[in-house]
């Protein structure tokens, strides 16, 4: 067979982790050695700088170029390492600006396939679209609608191997009251902490998550806590956010202070009270997350991952520092990141955003209702812990949430259907 190139364009950590991963797996299964699969990243306001490191964990990829080299590639068609290209190929858009796929596809002479989550553009020049919902087809110009096909939600591909009872948590009774320590104890209850991966979220998220965990641990000493470490973080950097000498938020949340401890090759965040939060370095940590009774998490792609795994969650958006979040797209993001005045704009934008009534967690967005609680504001650890402890005392509430998450998480298969479109384009 004639060799082909499949060039994937993507950008942020969420797209790389939840879109690129399942698609490249399906591409490799479909094309085997016939295709050379390359990933080129474009700049993203949510980028952490380690998206390449995440992509390097995908064995299906043959070549990767980081966002720092994107503009020269867009303007000249040459990569930093001067990649060669086969005569036939496909540009596959999985995040960023859809216009980039048009420019690069036309320059290389390749067919163009775009995954459209919420919108589709440049219909005249794109060969095929795989879209999340039928409504996108209805909104497309009539003369180009035959180029659009519904493939489903790539977010629903998350943790497919961890589903359908393989490693999902069992709905078992959980005995948690400290007053019942002399009674027979159930298996260890696992709770996950997902404070984020970027400094803006970690600054508030790590102290708050640890402070809440302290409250739960005081009432339920047999509970075990795990914190999956993003591949964009090293352990010393993560630990700084629990260090009062580094993180000023701990002045308001002193119970969220902890030290990094390593024993027998296992790392922990250890508090003065003796609470140990196990740091999970396996990526992705779906097997561990699927065993959690529930998680405390910030907003973002992680809520989609937990929802897809049918893991209940309490979604936290603390506002101790209203100017901390500056990763908006478009004009708001540019204003929030301006030198000097950016702090003022960030406060105004975030204040406006928080006053709007909208759903933030992906499972709630999918369902159009609040399946899992979203807590916003200057959150008090004691109040959040009371909700968590109530869940532990009433496992039937967790079972009901888990069932609703299963209903709305979507059917896996979007990656395979998108790759089927790529296959048709290659054969055309």
C-alpha positions as CSV (number, residue, x, y, z in Angstrom):
1,X,0.0,0.0,0.0
2,X,1.1,3.5,-0.7
3,X,2.2,5.2,2.5
4,X,0.2,8.2,3.8
5,X,0.7,11.0,6.3
6,X,-1.9,11.8,8.9
7,X,-1.2,15.2,10.4
8,X,-3.2,16.0,13.6
9,X,-3.6,19.6,14.6
10,X,-4.4,20.2,18.2
11,X,-3.6,22.7,21.0
12,X,-4.4,22.6,24.7
13,X,-3.9,19.9,27.4
14,X,-7.6,19.0,27.5
15,X,-7.7,18.4,23.7
16,X,-4.5,16.4,23.7
17,X,-5.6,14.2,26.7
18,X,-9.2,13.6,25.8
19,X,-9.4,14.0,22.0
20,X,-6.0,13.1,20.5
21,X,-5.4,10.1,22.7
22,X,-8.4,8.0,21.6
23,X,-8.2,9.1,18.0
24,X,-4.5,8.2,17.5
25,X,-5.2,4.8,19.1
26,X,-8.0,4.2,16.6
27,X,-5.9,5.6,13.7
28,X,-3.1,3.1,14.4
29,X,-5.5,0.2,14.6
30,X,-7.1,1.2,11.3
31,X,-4.0,2.0,9.3
32,X,-1.2,0.0,11.1
33,X,2.1,0.8,9.5
34,X,0.6,2.4,6.3
35,X,0.2,5.7,8.0
36,X,2.8,8.0,9.6
37,X,0.9,9.9,12.3
38,X,2.2,13.3,13.3
39,X,1.0,15.8,15.8
40,X,1.5,19.6,15.5
41,X,0.4,21.8,18.4
42,X,-0.7,25.4,18.1
43,X,-0.6,28.0,20.9
44,X,-3.4,27.8,23.5
45,X,-4.2,30.2,26.4
46,X,-4.7,27.2,28.6
47,X,-1.4,25.5,27.7
48,X,0.9,24.4,30.4
49,X,4.0,24.1,28.3
50,X,4.2,20.3,28.7
51,X,1.6,19.2,26.1
52,X,4.5,17.6,24.2
53,X,5.3,15.5,27.3
54,X,1.7,14.3,27.4
55,X,1.7,13.4,23.7
56,X,5.0,11.6,24.1
57,X,3.1,9.0,26.2
58,X,1.0,8.0,23.2
59,X,3.0,5.3,21.4
60,X,0.9,5.6,18.3
61,X,2.4,8.9,17.4
62,X,5.5,9.0,15.1
63,X,6.3,12.7,15.3
64,X,5.4,15.6,17.6
65,X,6.1,19.3,17.3
66,X,5.4,21.8,20.1
67,X,3.4,25.0,19.9
68,X,6.6,27.2,20.1
69,X,7.3,26.2,16.5
70,X,3.8,26.6,15.1
71,X,3.9,30.0,13.6
72,X,6.9,29.3,11.3
73,X,5.2,26.1,10.2
74,X,1.9,27.9,9.5
75,X,3.7,30.6,7.4
76,X,6.3,28.5,5.6
77,X,5.1,24.9,5.8
78,X,8.4,23.9,7.3
79,X,8.7,22.2,10.7
80,X,11.5,22.9,13.2
81,X,13.0,19.5,12.3
82,X,12.3,19.9,8.5
83,X,10.0,16.9,8.3
84,X,9.4,15.3,5.0
85,X,5.9,14.5,3.8
86,X,4.4,11.8,1.7
87,X,2.5,12.7,-1.5
88,X,-0.9,11.6,0.0
89,X,-2.2,12.6,3.4
90,X,-4.9,14.0,5.6
91,X,-4.9,17.0,8.0
92,X,-7.1,16.1,10.9
93,X,-8.3,19.0,13.1
94,X,-8.6,18.2,16.9
95,X,-8.4,21.5,18.5
96,X,-7.3,25.1,17.9
97,X,-8.5,27.3,15.1
98,X,-10.2,25.4,12.2
99,X,-8.6,27.9,9.8
100,X,-5.2,26.4,10.6
101,X,-6.3,23.1,9.1
102,X,-7.4,24.8,5.9
103,X,-4.1,26.7,5.5
104,X,-1.9,23.7,6.2
105,X,-4.0,21.2,4.3
106,X,-4.0,23.3,1.1
107,X,-0.2,24.0,1.4
108,X,0.5,20.3,1.7
109,X,-2.1,19.3,-0.9
110,X,-3.8,17.0,1.7
111,X,-7.5,16.3,2.3
112,X,-8.9,18.1,5.4
113,X,-11.1,16.5,8.1
114,X,-12.4,18.6,11.0
115,X,-13.9,17.5,14.3
116,X,-16.6,20.0,15.3
117,X,-17.6,20.0,18.9
118,X,-19.7,23.2,19.0
119,X,-19.3,24.8,15.5
120,X,-18.0,24.2,12.0
121,X,-16.4,26.7,9.8
122,X,-14.7,27.1,6.4
123,X,-17.1,24.6,4.8
124,X,-16.1,25.4,1.3
125,X,-12.5,24.3,1.8
126,X,-12.9,21.4,4.3
127,X,-13.5,18.0,2.8
128,X,-15.3,16.4,5.7
129,X,-16.6,17.2,9.2
130,X,-17.2,14.8,12.0
131,X,-19.5,16.6,14.4
132,X,-20.7,16.0,18.0
133,X,-24.4,16.6,17.5
134,X,-26.9,16.7,14.6
135,X,-27.7,20.4,15.4
136,X,-24.3,21.3,13.8
137,X,-25.5,19.8,10.5
138,X,-28.7,21.9,10.6
139,X,-26.7,25.1,11.2
140,X,-24.3,24.4,8.3
141,X,-24.9,26.0,4.9
142,X,-27.3,23.8,3.0
143,X,-25.0,23.2,0.0
144,X,-22.3,21.8,2.3
145,X,-24.3,19.7,4.7
146,X,-23.5,16.4,2.9
147,X,-19.9,17.0,4.1
148,X,-21.0,16.7,7.8
149,X,-21.5,13.5,9.7
150,X,-22.4,12.9,13.3
151,X,-19.7,10.9,15.1
152,X,-20.6,11.7,18.7
153,X,-18.6,13.2,21.6
154,X,-14.9,12.4,21.8
155,X,-15.1,13.2,25.6
156,X,-17.2,10.0,25.9
157,X,-14.1,8.0,24.9
158,X,-12.4,8.7,28.2
159,X,-11.5,5.6,30.2
160,X,-13.4,3.2,27.9
161,X,-11.4,0.3,29.3
162,X,-12.5,1.2,32.8
163,X,-16.2,0.8,32.2
164,X,-19.1,-1.5,32.4
165,X,-18.2,-3.0,35.7
166,X,-14.5,-3.8,34.9
167,X,-13.0,-1.5,37.5
168,X,-15.9,0.9,38.3
169,X,-16.5,1.3,42.1
170,X,-19.1,-1.0,43.6
171,X,-22.0,0.6,45.4
172,X,-21.2,-0.8,48.8
173,X,-22.3,0.5,52.2
174,X,-19.6,2.7,53.7
175,X,-19.3,2.9,57.5
176,X,-17.6,6.2,58.3
177,X,-18.6,7.6,61.7
178,X,-15.7,8.0,64.1
179,X,-18.0,6.7,66.8
180,X,-18.2,3.3,65.2
181,X,-14.5,2.4,65.1
182,X,-15.0,-0.7,67.3
183,X,-17.5,-2.1,64.8
184,X,-16.5,-4.2,61.8
185,X,-15.0,-1.9,59.2
186,X,-15.7,-2.0,55.5
187,X,-13.1,-1.9,52.7
188,X,-11.1,1.3,52.6
189,X,-13.0,4.1,51.0
190,X,-11.1,6.0,48.3
191,X,-11.7,9.7,47.6
192,X,-9.9,11.5,44.8
193,X,-8.6,15.1,44.8
194,X,-8.2,16.8,41.5
195,X,-7.1,20.4,42.2
196,X,-6.0,21.1,38.6
197,X,-2.8,21.2,36.7
198,X,-2.1,25.0,36.1
199,X,-0.7,27.4,38.7
200,X,-3.9,29.6,38.6
201,X,-6.0,26.6,39.8
202,X,-3.4,24.9,42.0
203,X,-2.8,28.0,44.1
204,X,-6.3,27.8,45.4
205,X,-7.2,24.2,44.7
206,X,-4.4,22.4,46.5
207,X,-4.9,24.2,49.9
208,X,-8.7,23.9,49.6
209,X,-8.7,20.2,48.7
210,X,-6.3,19.4,51.5
211,X,-8.3,21.4,54.0
212,X,-11.5,19.6,53.0
213,X,-9.7,16.3,53.2
214,X,-8.5,17.1,56.7
215,X,-12.1,17.7,57.8
216,X,-13.3,14.4,56.2
217,X,-10.3,12.5,57.7
218,X,-11.1,13.8,61.2
219,X,-14.6,12.4,61.0
220,X,-13.7,9.3,58.9
221,X,-10.2,8.2,59.7
222,X,-10.4,5.0,57.6
223,X,-10.9,7.1,54.4
224,X,-7.9,7.1,52.0
225,X,-7.2,10.0,49.7
226,X,-5.4,10.0,46.3
227,X,-4.3,12.9,44.1
228,X,-3.4,12.0,40.5
229,X,-0.5,14.2,39.4
230,X,-0.8,15.8,36.0
231,X,2.1,14.9,33.7
232,X,2.7,18.6,33.3
233,X,3.8,18.8,37.0
234,X,6.7,17.4,38.9
235,X,6.3,16.5,42.6
236,X,8.4,19.4,44.1
237,X,6.4,22.0,42.1
238,X,3.1,20.5,43.2
239,X,4.2,20.4,46.8
240,X,5.0,24.2,46.7
241,X,1.3,24.9,46.5
242,X,0.9,23.3,49.9
243,X,3.9,25.3,51.3
244,X,3.0,28.5,53.3
245,X,6.3,30.0,52.4
246,X,5.4,29.8,48.7
247,X,1.6,30.0,48.6
248,X,0.0,33.0,50.4
249,X,-3.5,31.4,50.2
250,X,-2.5,29.2,53.1
251,X,-2.8,32.2,55.4
252,X,-6.5,31.8,54.9
253,X,-6.4,28.0,54.8
254,X,-3.7,27.0,57.2
255,X,-5.1,23.4,57.5
256,X,-4.2,23.0,53.8
257,X,-0.5,23.0,54.5
258,X,1.5,19.8,53.8
259,X,4.9,18.5,53.1
260,X,6.1,16.2,50.4
261,X,7.1,12.8,51.7
262,X,8.5,9.8,49.8
263,X,8.6,6.3,51.2
264,X,9.2,3.1,49.4
265,X,9.0,4.9,46.0
266,X,5.5,6.2,46.9
267,X,5.0,9.9,47.2
268,X,2.6,11.7,49.6
269,X,1.5,15.1,50.7
270,X,1.5,14.8,54.5
271,X,-0.2,17.2,56.9
272,X,0.7,18.0,60.4
273,X,-2.3,16.0,61.7
274,X,-1.0,12.9,60.0
275,X,-3.2,12.8,56.9
276,X,-1.4,11.3,53.9
277,X,-2.6,12.0,50.4
278,X,-1.1,9.5,48.0
279,X,0.3,11.1,44.8
280,X,-0.5,8.9,41.8
281,X,2.0,9.4,39.0
282,X,0.5,6.9,36.6
283,X,-1.0,8.8,33.6
284,X,-3.8,8.6,32.8
285,X,-5.0,7.4,36.3
286,X,-8.3,6.1,35.2
287,X,-8.0,2.8,37.0
288,X,-7.4,4.6,40.3
289,X,-10.2,7.2,39.6
290,X,-12.7,4.5,38.7
291,X,-12.2,3.0,42.2
292,X,-13.0,6.3,44.0
293,X,-16.4,6.7,45.7
294,X,-16.3,10.3,44.6
295,X,-13.8,13.1,43.9
296,X,-13.3,16.7,44.8
297,X,-12.4,18.4,41.6
298,X,-12.0,21.8,39.9
299,X,-13.7,22.6,36.6
300,X,-12.3,21.5,33.3
301,X,-11.7,18.4,31.2
302,X,-11.3,16.4,34.4
303,X,-15.0,16.7,35.0
304,X,-15.6,15.1,31.6
305,X,-13.2,12.3,32.5
306,X,-14.9,11.6,35.8
307,X,-18.3,11.8,34.2
308,X,-17.3,9.4,31.5
309,X,-16.0,7.0,34.2
310,X,-19.4,7.5,36.1
311,X,-17.5,8.8,39.2
312,X,-19.5,11.2,41.4
313,X,-17.8,14.5,42.1
314,X,-18.1,17.8,44.0
315,X,-17.0,20.5,41.7
316,X,-15.1,23.4,43.3
317,X,-14.5,26.9,42.0
318,X,-12.9,28.8,44.8
319,X,-12.6,32.6,44.6
320,X,-10.1,33.5,47.2
321,X,-8.1,35.2,44.5
322,X,-10.6,36.6,42.0
323,X,-7.7,37.8,39.7
324,X,-6.0,34.4,39.6
325,X,-7.9,32.9,36.7
326,X,-6.6,34.5,33.5
327,X,-6.9,31.6,30.9
328,X,-9.9,32.9,29.0
329,X,-10.0,32.6,25.2
330,X,-10.3,35.6,22.8
331,X,-10.5,39.2,23.9
332,X,-11.2,38.5,27.6
333,X,-8.0,36.4,27.8
334,X,-5.9,39.1,26.1
335,X,-7.2,41.7,28.5
336,X,-6.7,39.5,31.6
337,X,-3.1,38.9,30.6
338,X,-2.1,42.5,29.9
339,X,0.9,43.7,31.9
340,X,-0.2,45.9,34.8
341,X,-3.9,46.3,34.0
342,X,-4.4,42.6,33.5
343,X,-5.1,42.0,37.2
344,X,-7.9,44.5,37.2
345,X,-9.4,43.1,34.0
346,X,-9.2,39.6,35.4
347,X,-11.2,40.6,38.5
348,X,-13.8,42.3,36.4
349,X,-14.1,39.4,34.0
350,X,-14.2,36.7,36.6
351,X,-16.7,38.7,38.7
352,X,-19.0,39.0,35.7
353,X,-18.6,35.3,34.9
354,X,-19.4,34.2,38.4
355,X,-22.6,36.2,38.5
356,X,-23.9,34.5,35.4
357,X,-26.1,31.4,36.0
358,X,-24.6,28.6,34.0
359,X,-23.5,25.0,34.4
360,X,-19.7,24.5,34.5
361,X,-19.1,20.7,34.9
362,X,-19.2,18.7,31.7
363,X,-21.7,16.1,33.0
364,X,-24.1,18.9,34.0
365,X,-23.6,20.5,30.6
366,X,-24.4,17.2,28.9
367,X,-27.5,16.7,31.0
368,X,-28.6,20.3,31.0
369,X,-29.1,20.0,34.8
370,X,-27.0,19.9,38.0
371,X,-26.3,16.1,38.4
372,X,-23.3,16.9,40.5
373,X,-22.9,19.9,42.8
374,X,-21.0,22.9,41.7
375,X,-19.8,25.1,44.6
376,X,-18.5,28.6,43.8
377,X,-17.2,31.3,46.0
378,X,-15.0,31.7,49.1
379,X,-15.6,28.1,50.0
380,X,-15.4,26.9,53.6
381,X,-13.7,23.5,54.0
382,X,-16.1,22.6,56.8
383,X,-19.2,23.1,54.7
384,X,-17.8,21.1,51.7
385,X,-16.7,18.3,54.1
386,X,-20.2,18.1,55.5
387,X,-21.6,17.4,52.0
388,X,-18.9,14.8,51.4
389,X,-19.5,13.1,54.8
390,X,-23.2,13.0,54.1
391,X,-22.5,11.2,50.9
392,X,-20.3,8.7,52.8
393,X,-23.1,8.1,55.3
394,X,-25.7,7.7,52.5
395,X,-24.2,5.6,49.7
396,X,-27.6,5.4,48.0
397,X,-27.1,9.1,47.1
398,X,-23.8,8.2,45.4
399,X,-25.4,5.3,43.6
400,X,-28.1,7.6,42.2
401,X,-25.5,10.1,41.0
402,X,-23.4,7.3,39.4
403,X,-26.5,6.0,37.6
404,X,-27.3,9.5,36.2
405,X,-23.7,9.9,35.0
406,X,-23.9,6.6,33.2
407,X,-27.1,7.8,31.5
408,X,-25.6,11.1,30.2
409,X,-21.9,10.2,29.5
410,X,-22.6,9.3,26.0
411,X,-21.9,6.2,24.0
412,X,-18.2,5.5,23.1
413,X,-17.3,5.1,19.5
414,X,-16.8,8.7,18.4
415,X,-13.1,8.1,17.8
416,X,-13.7,5.1,15.6
417,X,-16.4,6.9,13.6
418,X,-14.1,9.9,13.1
419,X,-11.4,7.6,11.9
420,X,-13.9,5.9,9.5
421,X,-14.3,9.4,7.9
422,X,-10.6,9.7,7.6
423,X,-10.5,6.3,5.9
424,X,-13.2,7.3,3.4
425,X,-11.3,10.5,2.6
426,X,-8.0,8.5,2.1
427,X,-9.8,6.1,-0.3
428,X,-11.6,8.8,-2.2
